[in-house]
Amino acid sequence: MFGDFEEQQKLMDKKLKAIKIEHSSNENEIKITLNASLEIENISIDFEKMDMTSPDQLEDVLLVTINEAVQKAQLAQAAESQKMLANMMPGGMGDLGKLFGQ
């Protein structure tokens, strides 16, 4: 029983790492790429679009963009988890998440 669970967990980890999420700041000056395992894979910054006289601007935009990208990845992670749970549960029990408003 637990061996099957471990295999399912490994499969889930593999699927989550394969889901790529890209998110850009409002002015497209920062682009974040991460996977649904919440691992940041790339950060690109277009310094020509940034006001480099204010280091705080870079920090603020970077922080907001990363947080928004992580939120998108968490949604993808939850959707994938729910799909896998639905496939693992016996007939009709895969909708248990609806009991909790998901």
CNS distance restraints for C-alpha pairs under 8 A (distance, minus, plus):
assign (resid   1 and name CA) (resid   5 and name CA) 6.54 0.50 0.50
assign (resid   2 and name CA) (resid   6 and name CA) 6.13 0.50 0.50
assign (resid   3 and name CA) (resid   7 and name CA) 6.23 0.50 0.50
assign (resid   4 and name CA) (resid   8 and name CA) 6.13 0.50 0.50
assign (resid   5 and name CA) (resid   9 and name CA) 6.12 0.50 0.50
assign (resid   6 and name CA) (resid  10 and name CA) 6.22 0.50 0.50
assign (resid   7 and name CA) (resid  11 and name CA) 6.16 0.50 0.50
assign (resid   8 and name CA) (resid  12 and name CA) 6.07 0.50 0.50
assign (resid   9 and name CA) (resid  13 and name CA) 6.14 0.50 0.50
assign (resid  10 and name CA) (resid  14 and name CA) 6.23 0.50 0.50
assign (resid  11 and name CA) (resid  15 and name CA) 6.20 0.50 0.50
assign (resid  12 and name CA) (resid  16 and name CA) 6.06 0.50 0.50
assign (resid  12 and name CA) (resid  81 and name CA) 7.52 0.50 0.50
assign (resid  12 and name CA) (resid  84 and name CA) 7.72 0.50 0.50
assign (resid  13 and name CA) (resid  17 and name CA) 6.20 0.50 0.50
assign (resid  13 and name CA) (resid  37 and name CA) 7.13 0.50 0.50
assign (resid  14 and name CA) (resid  18 and name CA) 6.38 0.50 0.50
assign (resid  15 and name CA) (resid  19 and name CA) 6.56 0.50 0.50
assign (resid  16 and name CA) (resid  35 and name CA) 6.57 0.50 0.50
assign (resid  16 and name CA) (resid  36 and name CA) 4.72 0.50 0.50
assign (resid  16 and name CA) (resid  37 and name CA) 5.29 0.50 0.50
assign (resid  16 and name CA) (resid  77 and name CA) 6.60 0.50 0.50
assign (resid  16 and name CA) (resid  80 and name CA) 7.57 0.50 0.50
assign (resid  17 and name CA) (resid  35 and name CA) 5.30 0.50 0.50
assign (resid  17 and name CA) (resid  36 and name CA) 5.89 0.50 0.50
assign (resid  17 and name CA) (resid  37 and name CA) 5.58 0.50 0.50
assign (resid  18 and name CA) (resid  35 and name CA) 6.70 0.50 0.50
assign (resid  18 and name CA) (resid  36 and name CA) 7.61 0.50 0.50
assign (resid  19 and name CA) (resid  35 and name CA) 5.38 0.50 0.50
assign (resid  19 and name CA) (resid  36 and name CA) 5.56 0.50 0.50
assign (resid  19 and name CA) (resid  76 and name CA) 7.88 0.50 0.50
assign (resid  20 and name CA) (resid  33 and name CA) 6.92 0.50 0.50
assign (resid  20 and name CA) (resid  34 and name CA) 5.86 0.50 0.50
assign (resid  20 and name CA) (resid  35 and name CA) 4.50 0.50 0.50
assign (resid  20 and name CA) (resid  36 and name CA) 6.61 0.50 0.50
assign (resid  21 and name CA) (resid  33 and name CA) 5.67 0.50 0.50
assign (resid  21 and name CA) (resid  34 and name CA) 5.35 0.50 0.50
assign (resid  21 and name CA) (resid  35 and name CA) 5.70 0.50 0.50
assign (resid  21 and name CA) (resid  36 and name CA) 7.11 0.50 0.50
assign (resid  21 and name CA) (resid  69 and name CA) 7.22 0.50 0.50
assign (resid  21 and name CA) (resid  72 and name CA) 7.22 0.50 0.50
assign (resid  21 and name CA) (resid  73 and name CA) 6.28 0.50 0.50
assign (resid  22 and name CA) (resid  31 and name CA) 7.03 0.50 0.50
assign (resid  22 and name CA) (resid  32 and name CA) 5.69 0.50 0.50
assign (resid  22 and name CA) (resid  33 and name CA) 4.50 0.50 0.50
assign (resid  22 and name CA) (resid  34 and name CA) 6.60 0.50 0.50
assign (resid  22 and name CA) (resid  69 and name CA) 7.03 0.50 0.50
assign (resid  23 and name CA) (resid  31 and name CA) 5.73 0.50 0.50
assign (resid  23 and name CA) (resid  32 and name CA) 5.30 0.50 0.50
assign (resid  23 and name CA) (resid  33 and name CA) 6.57 0.50 0.50
assign (resid  23 and name CA) (resid  65 and name CA) 7.13 0.50 0.50
assign (resid  23 and name CA) (resid  68 and name CA) 7.48 0.50 0.50
assign (resid  23 and name CA) (resid  69 and name CA) 5.40 0.50 0.50
assign (resid  24 and name CA) (resid  28 and name CA) 5.30 0.50 0.50
assign (resid  24 and name CA) (resid  29 and name CA) 7.33 0.50 0.50
assign (resid  24 and name CA) (resid  30 and name CA) 5.61 0.50 0.50
assign (resid  24 and name CA) (resid  31 and name CA) 4.25 0.50 0.50
assign (resid  24 and name CA) (resid  32 and name CA) 6.23 0.50 0.50
assign (resid  24 and name CA) (resid  65 and name CA) 6.55 0.50 0.50
assign (resid  25 and name CA) (resid  29 and name CA) 6.18 0.50 0.50
assign (resid  25 and name CA) (resid  30 and name CA) 5.41 0.50 0.50
assign (resid  25 and name CA) (resid  31 and name CA) 6.51 0.50 0.50
assign (resid  25 and name CA) (resid  61 and name CA) 6.92 0.50 0.50
assign (resid  25 and name CA) (resid  62 and name CA) 7.96 0.50 0.50
assign (resid  25 and name CA) (resid  64 and name CA) 7.82 0.50 0.50
assign (resid  25 and name CA) (resid  65 and name CA) 5.39 0.50 0.50
assign (resid  27 and name CA) (resid  49 and name CA) 7.79 0.50 0.50
assign (resid  28 and name CA) (resid  46 and name CA) 7.87 0.50 0.50
assign (resid  29 and name CA) (resid  45 and name CA) 5.70 0.50 0.50
assign (resid  29 and name CA) (resid  46 and name CA) 4.88 0.50 0.50
assign (resid  29 and name CA) (resid  47 and name CA) 7.04 0.50 0.50
assign (resid  29 and name CA) (resid  49 and name CA) 5.56 0.50 0.50
assign (resid  29 and name CA) (resid  50 and name CA) 6.54 0.50 0.50
assign (resid  30 and name CA) (resid  43 and name CA) 7.13 0.50 0.50
assign (resid  30 and name CA) (resid  44 and name CA) 5.72 0.50 0.50
assign (resid  30 and name CA) (resid  45 and name CA) 4.55 0.50 0.50
assign (resid  30 and name CA) (resid  46 and name CA) 6.32 0.50 0.50
assign (resid  30 and name CA) (resid  61 and name CA) 7.59 0.50 0.50
assign (resid  30 and name CA) (resid  62 and name CA) 6.84 0.50 0.50
assign (resid  30 and name CA) (resid  65 and name CA) 7.28 0.50 0.50
assign (resid  31 and name CA) (resid  43 and name CA) 5.78 0.50 0.50
assign (resid  31 and name CA) (resid  44 and name CA) 5.22 0.50 0.50
assign (resid  31 and name CA) (resid  45 and name CA) 6.56 0.50 0.50
assign (resid  31 and name CA) (resid  65 and name CA) 7.70 0.50 0.50
assign (resid  32 and name CA) (resid  40 and name CA) 7.33 0.50 0.50
assign (resid  32 and name CA) (resid  41 and name CA) 7.79 0.50 0.50
assign (resid  32 and name CA) (resid  42 and name CA) 5.84 0.50 0.50
assign (resid  32 and name CA) (resid  43 and name CA) 4.70 0.50 0.50
assign (resid  32 and name CA) (resid  44 and name CA) 6.63 0.50 0.50
assign (resid  32 and name CA) (resid  65 and name CA) 7.24 0.50 0.50
assign (resid  32 and name CA) (resid  66 and name CA) 6.67 0.50 0.50
assign (resid  32 and name CA) (resid  69 and name CA) 6.83 0.50 0.50
assign (resid  33 and name CA) (resid  40 and name CA) 6.05 0.50 0.50
assign (resid  33 and name CA) (resid  41 and name CA) 5.47 0.50 0.50
assign (resid  33 and name CA) (resid  42 and name CA) 4.99 0.50 0.50
assign (resid  33 and name CA) (resid  43 and name CA) 6.44 0.50 0.50
assign (resid  33 and name CA) (resid  69 and name CA) 7.82 0.50 0.50
assign (resid  34 and name CA) (resid  38 and name CA) 6.20 0.50 0.50
assign (resid  34 and name CA) (resid  39 and name CA) 5.40 0.50 0.50
assign (resid  34 and name CA) (resid  40 and name CA) 4.15 0.50 0.50
assign (resid  34 and name CA) (resid  41 and name CA) 4.94 0.50 0.50
assign (resid  34 and name CA) (resid  42 and name CA) 6.81 0.50 0.50
assign (resid  34 and name CA) (resid  69 and name CA) 7.56 0.50 0.50
assign (resid  34 and name CA) (resid  70 and name CA) 7.90 0.50 0.50
assign (resid  34 and name CA) (resid  73 and name CA) 7.47 0.50 0.50
assign (resid  35 and name CA) (resid  39 and name CA) 5.58 0.50 0.50
assign (resid  35 and name CA) (resid  40 and name CA) 6.73 0.50 0.50
assign (resid  35 and name CA) (resid  41 and name CA) 7.24 0.50 0.50
assign (resid  35 and name CA) (resid  73 and name CA) 6.64 0.50 0.50
assign (resid  36 and name CA) (resid  73 and name CA) 4.78 0.50 0.50
assign (resid  36 and name CA) (resid  74 and name CA) 6.59 0.50 0.50
assign (resid  36 and name CA) (resid  76 and name CA) 6.13 0.50 0.50
assign (resid  36 and name CA) (resid  77 and name CA) 5.28 0.50 0.50
assign (resid  37 and name CA) (resid  73 and name CA) 7.53 0.50 0.50
assign (resid  37 and name CA) (resid  77 and name CA) 7.12 0.50 0.50
assign (resid  38 and name CA) (resid  70 and name CA) 6.46 0.50 0.50
assign (resid  38 and name CA) (resid  73 and name CA) 6.36 0.50 0.50
assign (resid  38 and name CA) (resid  74 and name CA) 7.44 0.50 0.50
assign (resid  46 and name CA) (resid  50 and name CA) 6.93 0.50 0.50
assign (resid  47 and name CA) (resid  51 and name CA) 7.86 0.50 0.50
assign (resid  47 and name CA) (resid  52 and name CA) 7.47 0.50 0.50
assign (resid  50 and name CA) (resid  57 and name CA) 7.86 0.50 0.50
assign (resid  50 and name CA) (resid  58 and name CA) 7.20 0.50 0.50
assign (resid  51 and name CA) (resid  57 and name CA) 7.18 0.50 0.50
assign (resid  51 and name CA) (resid  58 and name CA) 7.99 0.50 0.50
assign (resid  52 and name CA) (resid  57 and name CA) 7.91 0.50 0.50
assign (resid  52 and name CA) (resid  58 and name CA) 7.72 0.50 0.50
assign (resid  54 and name CA) (resid  58 and name CA) 7.34 0.50 0.50
assign (resid  55 and name CA) (resid  59 and name CA) 6.56 0.50 0.50
assign (resid  56 and name CA) (resid  60 and name CA) 6.00 0.50 0.50
assign (resid  57 and name CA) (resid  61 and name CA) 6.05 0.50 0.50
assign (resid  58 and name CA) (resid  62 and name CA) 5.92 0.50 0.50
assign (resid  59 and name CA) (resid  63 and name CA) 6.04 0.50 0.50
assign (resid  60 and name CA) (resid  64 and name CA) 6.25 0.50 0.50
assign (resid  61 and name CA) (resid  65 and name CA) 6.00 0.50 0.50
assign (resid  62 and name CA) (resid  66 and name CA) 6.05 0.50 0.50
assign (resid  63 and name CA) (resid  67 and name CA) 6.20 0.50 0.50
assign (resid  64 and name CA) (resid  68 and name CA) 6.15 0.50 0.50
assign (resid  65 and name CA) (resid  69 and name CA) 6.11 0.50 0.50
assign (resid  66 and name CA) (resid  70 and name CA) 6.13 0.50 0.50
assign (resid  67 and name CA) (resid  71 and name CA) 6.27 0.50 0.50
assign (resid  68 and name CA) (resid  72 and name CA) 6.41 0.50 0.50
assign (resid  69 and name CA) (resid  73 and name CA) 6.25 0.50 0.50
assign (resid  70 and name CA) (resid  74 and name CA) 6.08 0.50 0.50
assign (resid  71 and name CA) (resid  75 and name CA) 6.37 0.50 0.50
assign (resid  72 and name CA) (resid  76 and name CA) 6.41 0.50 0.50
assign (resid  73 and name CA) (resid  77 and name CA) 6.04 0.50 0.50
assign (resid  74 and name CA) (resid  78 and name CA) 6.09 0.50 0.50
assign (resid  75 and name CA) (resid  79 and name CA) 6.19 0.50 0.50
assign (resid  76 and name CA) (resid  80 and name CA) 6.18 0.50 0.50
assign (resid  77 and name CA) (resid  81 and name CA) 6.08 0.50 0.50
assign (resid  78 and name CA) (resid  82 and name CA) 6.08 0.50 0.50
assign (resid  79 and name CA) (resid  83 and name CA) 6.28 0.50 0.50
assign (resid  80 and name CA) (resid  84 and name CA) 6.27 0.50 0.50
assign (resid  81 and name CA) (resid  85 and name CA) 6.07 0.50 0.50
assign (resid  82 and name CA) (resid  86 and name CA) 6.07 0.50 0.50
assign (resid  82 and name CA) (resid  94 and name CA) 7.66 0.50 0.50
assign (resid  82 and name CA) (resid  97 and name CA) 7.49 0.50 0.50
assign (resid  83 and name CA) (resid  87 and name CA) 6.41 0.50 0.50
assign (resid  84 and name CA) (resid  88 and name CA) 6.29 0.50 0.50
assign (resid  85 and name CA) (resid  89 and name CA) 6.14 0.50 0.50
assign (resid  85 and name CA) (resid  94 and name CA) 5.82 0.50 0.50
assign (resid  86 and name CA) (resid  92 and name CA) 7.91 0.50 0.50
assign (resid  86 and name CA) (resid  93 and name CA) 6.98 0.50 0.50
assign (resid  86 and name CA) (resid  94 and name CA) 3.54 0.50 0.50
assign (resid  86 and name CA) (resid  95 and name CA) 6.55 0.50 0.50
assign (resid  87 and name CA) (resid  94 and name CA) 6.79 0.50 0.50
assign (resid  88 and name CA) (resid  94 and name CA) 7.35 0.50 0.50
assign (resid  89 and name CA) (resid  93 and name CA) 5.43 0.50 0.50
assign (resid  89 and name CA) (resid  94 and name CA) 5.21 0.50 0.50
assign (resid  90 and name CA) (resid  94 and name CA) 7.28 0.50 0.50
assign (resid  95 and name CA) (resid  99 and name CA) 7.81 0.50 0.50
assign (resid  96 and name CA) (resid 100 and name CA) 7.62 0.50 0.50
assign (resid  97 and name CA) (resid 101 and name CA) 6.79 0.50 0.50
assign (resid  97 and name CA) (resid 102 and name CA) 5.36 0.50 0.50
assign (resid  98 and name CA) (resid 102 and name CA) 5.01 0.50 0.50
